[in-house]
Amino acid sequence: MTSSNRRDFLKQIGALAAGAGVFAALPFEAAAAKKKAFFEISLAEWSLHKALFNKEITNLDFPAIAKKEYGIGVVEYVNQFFKDKATDTGYLNELLKRCKDNGVKNHLIMVDGEGGLGDLNDAKRKATVEQHYKWADAAKYLGCSTIRVNSYGEGSAEDVQKAAIDGLGRLGEYGEQIGINVIVENHGGYSSNGQWLSAVMKGVNKKNVGTLPDFGNFCIKRTRDGCAEEYDRYKGVEELIPFAKGASAKTYDFDEQGNCIETDYMRIMKIVKDSGFKGYVGIEYEGSRLSEAEGIKKTKALLEKVAGVL
């Protein structure tokens, strides 16, 4: 080997060694190809309901907060925080501008306060359906794909179920006309019974009408002391996920390892994955021990941890 060739050889060895050292210093996750999650994380505005009710922030602030503070680019609105703005195009344009400025996508609007679509009174139920039109229109204007509604009503489980099938069917027809999905969350009462709500979905039988399984919202009967009767959350998610157009990752508290105390996320997300679901899983932190910011961050970290395994 000539001295010239030897110098070139030593340079190559040195470069390879330096490269190996850098590679060895990198964590395994960075060195290996990152596993693609079967779902995408979104942020439900309700996670910030305390700050919103206290007027520390506004609905218009939400897209920037989601992206800048939590690195989340998909959001889920709650209509309570812009209740009188459904038809205010000036307001909606400003909201759209803030989304565009921050690279945020709008997924859905959670609609409350417009009545139950399972009302047994036909005239009231029809009025409730029509009261939701403006929110479906607002969702379309904002580029959302979906509105979340409520199926409650007063009466027997069978009677409310029939009424809910009718109410959701009517609203679903309007949604079909404008290209918007209508979904129901397990949100207390009969709707928190997975078997009852899945039967409603089968009765409606529309592609654009579905569910929003909430992992922690299966209380059927509530008293002053808390939940008196709770439906099995794993069974409920298994029953509702075939109709899902989103899911709510509800959390209240965490252990020292960052796991949710009240829900086994590995177990529940495996049910979601095994169903073939591919869509948005929205962070919805509702705890009181941690701040809203801490709760959101811990929920995100937990979902990312689960995604790396499943």
C-alpha positions in Angstrom: 0.0 0.0 0.0 1.5 3.4 -1.0 1.7 6.2 1.5 -1.0 8.1 -0.5 -3.4 5.1 -0.5 -2.7 4.5 3.2 -3.6 8.1 4.0 -6.9 7.8 2.0 -7.6 4.5 3.8 -7.1 6.0 7.3 -9.4 8.9 6.4 -12.1 6.5 5.4 -11.7 4.5 8.6 -11.9 7.7 10.6 -15.0 8.9 8.9 -16.7 5.5 9.4 -15.7 5.5 13.1 -17.0 9.0 13.6 -20.3 8.0 11.9 -20.6 4.9 14.0 -20.1 6.9 17.1 -22.8 9.4 16.2 -25.2 6.5 15.3 -24.4 4.8 18.6 -25.2 8.0 20.5 -28.6 8.3 18.9 -31.6 6.8 20.7 -33.0 3.7 19.1 -36.2 5.6 18.1 -34.2 8.1 16.0 -31.9 5.4 14.5 -34.7 3.2 13.4 -37.6 4.1 11.2 -40.4 5.5 13.3 -43.5 3.3 13.4 -46.5 5.0 11.8 -49.5 5.2 14.1 -52.8 3.8 13.0 -54.5 7.0 14.3 -53.8 10.7 14.4 -54.0 12.8 17.5 -56.4 15.7 17.7 -57.2 18.0 20.6 -60.7 18.4 22.0 -61.4 22.0 23.1 -63.1 20.7 26.3 -59.6 19.9 27.6 -59.3 23.7 28.1 -62.8 24.3 29.4 -61.6 25.8 32.7 -59.4 28.4 31.0 -62.2 29.1 28.5 -64.9 29.5 31.1 -62.6 31.7 33.2 -62.0 33.8 30.1 -58.3 33.3 30.2 -58.5 32.3 26.6 -61.1 32.4 23.8 -62.3 30.1 21.1 -60.3 32.1 18.6 -57.1 31.4 20.5 -57.7 27.6 20.5 -56.0 26.7 17.1 -52.8 28.5 17.9 -52.7 27.1 21.4 -53.2 23.5 20.1 -50.3 23.9 17.6 -47.8 26.1 19.5 -48.2 24.7 23.0 -49.0 21.0 22.3 -47.8 20.4 18.7 -51.2 19.2 17.7 -52.5 20.2 14.2 -56.1 18.9 14.3 -58.8 20.4 16.6 -62.3 19.6 17.8 -64.4 22.6 18.8 -67.2 22.8 21.5 -70.0 25.1 20.4 -70.5 26.4 23.9 -67.4 28.6 23.4 -68.8 30.4 20.4 -72.5 29.8 20.9 -73.8 32.9 19.1 -71.3 32.7 16.2 -72.7 29.8 14.1 -73.9 32.1 11.4 -71.4 34.9 11.9 -69.3 34.7 8.8 -67.0 37.5 10.0 -66.1 35.5 13.1 -65.8 32.2 11.2 -63.5 33.8 8.7 -61.3 35.0 11.5 -61.2 31.6 13.0 -60.3 30.1 9.6 -57.5 32.7 9.2 -56.0 31.7 12.6 -56.2 28.0 11.6 -54.4 28.8 8.3 -51.8 30.9 10.0 -51.0 28.1 12.4 -51.4 25.1 10.0 -54.3 23.7 11.9 -57.1 21.4 10.5 -60.6 21.6 11.8 -62.1 18.1 12.5 -65.5 18.6 14.2 -67.8 20.7 16.3 -69.3 19.2 19.5 -72.8 20.6 19.6 -74.6 20.9 23.0 -77.6 23.0 24.1 -79.7 22.5 21.0 -82.0 19.7 22.3 -82.0 15.9 22.3 -82.6 14.1 19.1 -84.3 11.3 21.1 -87.2 13.6 22.3 -90.4 11.6 22.2 -92.4 14.6 21.0 -92.3 14.6 17.3 -92.7 18.4 16.9 -90.0 19.1 19.4 -87.7 16.5 17.8 -88.2 18.0 14.4 -87.4 21.5 15.8 -84.3 20.0 17.5 -83.2 18.6 14.1 -83.6 22.0 12.5 -81.8 23.8 15.3 -78.7 21.7 14.4 -78.7 22.8 10.8 -76.7 26.0 11.5 -74.0 24.0 13.3 -73.8 21.6 10.4 -73.5 24.6 8.1 -70.8 26.2 10.3 -68.9 22.9 10.4 -68.9 22.8 6.6 -67.8 26.5 6.4 -64.9 25.8 8.7 -63.8 22.7 6.7 -64.8 20.2 9.4 -66.1 16.8 8.3 -68.4 16.2 11.3 -70.7 17.5 14.1 -71.2 15.6 17.4 -74.7 15.7 18.7 -76.8 14.2 21.6 -79.4 11.5 21.4 -81.0 11.9 24.8 -84.8 11.9 25.5 -87.1 11.2 28.4 -89.0 7.9 28.4 -88.3 4.2 28.2 -85.1 2.9 26.6 -87.1 1.4 23.7 -89.1 4.6 23.1 -86.1 6.9 23.2 -84.2 4.6 20.9 -87.0 4.7 18.3 -87.1 8.5 18.6 -83.3 8.8 18.3 -83.3 6.7 15.2 -85.8 9.1 13.7 -84.1 12.3 14.8 -80.6 11.2 13.8 -81.9 9.9 10.5 -83.5 13.3 9.7 -80.4 15.2 10.7 -78.3 12.7 8.8 -80.3 13.4 5.6 -79.4 17.1 6.0 -75.8 16.2 6.6 -75.8 14.1 3.4 -76.9 17.1 1.4 -73.9 19.2 2.5 -71.3 16.5 3.1 -71.2 16.5 6.9 -71.1 13.5 9.2 -73.4 13.4 12.2 -72.0 11.4 15.2 -73.2 10.6 18.7 -71.1 10.3 21.8 -71.8 8.1 24.7 -72.8 11.1 26.8 -74.7 9.8 29.8 -78.1 8.1 30.2 -79.1 5.5 27.6 -76.3 6.7 25.2 -73.7 5.4 27.6 -75.0 1.9 27.1 -73.0 0.6 24.2 -75.6 -2.0 23.2 -78.3 0.7 23.1 -76.4 3.2 21.1 -75.0 0.6 18.6 -78.6 -0.5 18.0 -79.5 3.1 17.3 -76.7 3.2 14.7 -78.0 0.0 13.1 -81.5 1.5 13.0 -80.4 4.7 11.3 -78.2 2.8 8.9 -76.6 5.8 7.2 -72.9 6.1 6.1 -72.6 9.6 7.4 -74.2 8.9 10.9 -71.9 7.3 13.4 -70.4 7.3 16.9 -67.7 9.1 18.9 -66.7 6.5 21.5 -65.5 8.3 24.7 -63.3 6.0 26.6 -64.4 7.4 30.0 -68.0 8.4 29.6 -70.0 5.2 30.3 -71.9 6.4 33.4 -75.6 5.3 32.9 -76.9 6.6 36.2 -75.5 9.4 38.2 -76.3 10.7 41.7 -75.0 13.4 43.9 -72.3 11.0 45.2 -71.1 10.3 41.6 -71.7 7.4 39.2 -74.2 4.9 40.5 -74.2 2.6 37.5 -71.4 2.3 34.9 -71.3 0.4 31.7 -68.2 -1.6 31.0 -66.0 0.8 29.0 -64.1 -1.9 27.1 -67.3 -3.7 26.1 -68.8 -0.3 25.2 -65.9 0.8 23.0 -66.0 -2.6 21.2 -69.7 -2.1 20.5 -69.4 1.5 19.3 -66.1 1.5 17.4 -67.5 -0.2 14.3 -69.6 3.0 13.7 -66.9 5.5 14.8 -65.8 8.5 12.9 -63.5 9.6 15.7 -62.7 8.7 19.3 -62.3 10.6 22.5 -59.3 9.8 24.7 -60.7 10.8 28.0 -58.3 11.0 30.9 -58.6 12.1 34.6 -55.4 11.1 36.3 -52.1 9.3 35.8 -49.7 7.1 37.8 -46.0 7.7 38.1 -45.3 5.8 34.9 -47.7 8.1 33.0 -50.4 5.5 32.6 -54.1 6.6 32.9 -55.4 5.3 36.3 -59.0 4.8 35.3 -58.5 3.3 31.8 -56.1 0.7 30.5 -55.0 2.5 27.3 -53.1 -0.4 25.9 -56.2 -2.6 26.2 -58.7 0.0 24.9 -56.6 1.2 22.0 -56.0 -2.4 20.9 -59.8 -2.8 20.7 -59.8 0.4 18.5 -57.0 -0.9 16.3 -58.4 -4.4 15.9 -61.7 -2.9 14.6 -59.8 -1.5 11.6 -60.3 2.1 12.8 -58.1 4.7 11.2 -58.9 8.3 12.1 -58.6 10.9 14.8 -58.3 10.2 18.5 -59.0 13.4 20.4 -57.4 14.2 23.7 -60.0 15.1 26.2 -58.5 15.7 29.6 -61.0 16.3 32.4 -59.0 15.8 35.6 -58.5 18.2 38.5 -55.2 17.1 40.1 -53.1 18.3 37.2 -53.4 21.5 35.3 -55.1 21.4 32.0 -51.8 21.9 30.2 -50.1 19.0 32.2 -53.1 16.8 31.6 -53.1 17.4 27.8 -49.3 16.7 27.6 -49.6 13.5 29.6 -52.5 12.2 27.5 -50.6 13.0 24.3 -47.5 11.2 25.7 -49.6 8.2 26.6 -51.2 8.0 23.2 -47.8 8.3 21.6 -46.4 5.5 23.8 -49.3 3.2 22.9 -48.9 4.0 19.2 -45.3 2.9 19.4 -46.3 -0.5 20.7 -49.5 -1.4 18.8 
